[in-house]
Amino acid sequence: MVRWLVWAALGYGALYAVIWLHEAGHSVLDCAFGCKDRWFQVEVKPYLFYSTPGPVDAERYWALTPGQRTAAAYGGVAANLLWALAGGGLLRLAGLGEGYPALFLWLFATLHLGEAVSYLFIGNLYPVSDMAIVAEECPRLRVPTLILGAALAAAYVLALWSVPEAFRGFVAVWNLCAVACICGGRIAFSLRRK
């Protein structure tokens, strides 16, 4: 029982970090484009839904070019991909085995991939949130984004299959539940903003 509680706590910690780093990825570009003062100031609630890179100066944001708004929309996914690579690289270099640090890093890396797939593939089929911005600002990017999302979905499945057997089932279920909740929450967030 204690092991499952620790695993769930590690899963929540990894998911919180993934969402925070995703929003920070947007925030870095918002700062670079002059829409925000502090890149590290993002809004990620303990219940994770309705997280944003805010506060962003709306007047300055709407003064950006469509390309800048598109880049800022992709900023979160770019951060997810960079952190997934970093987590995967650390797993390979550290050789952590099957302990709690290894579980956390597997969750961290796979959840980052799951977040990227949820945007580039699933979120591109039904454009919401960041992908709605891309579809509106630069619609010609939808097909290449979908192709990249499909390739990442294959890499995601391979990454989940590579998780050590001792906690593969937990990591897979945690990822699937997280991606389903993320996609559902994103749809609700987008509908709420309309």
C-alpha angles and dihedrals in degrees: 000000000000091000091056091049091051090047091050091048090050090047092052092046092050093047092048090051091049093052093043092050091046091055090044088055089059091042095055090058092042087056092045090053092048098249096115139032104212121036093198094057104095133146113242113156121209089248088053099221121116093024115165140178086239153172090068123162100246095200092054091043093056090047090062121101118258088251092056092048089049091049091050089050090053091045094088094051091046088055090049092053094047092049092045089055091046092049092047091047091050090050091053095045099042099046091207098173117206105324130116095276090054091048091051092049092047090051091045094050097041095044089053089053090046091052091050092048091047089059105034098041112017095029090049093055090054104022111222135147112350094003091053087059091050092047091051100040101036112009094173088071094064097085097046089045091051091050091049089047091053091050090049090049088058090048089048092055090048091049091051090049090051093058111113111268092239091074105008093112093051093047092048095048092044090051095047092048091046094049092047091050092044092052093045092047091049091053090049091047092050093047090047091053091053 
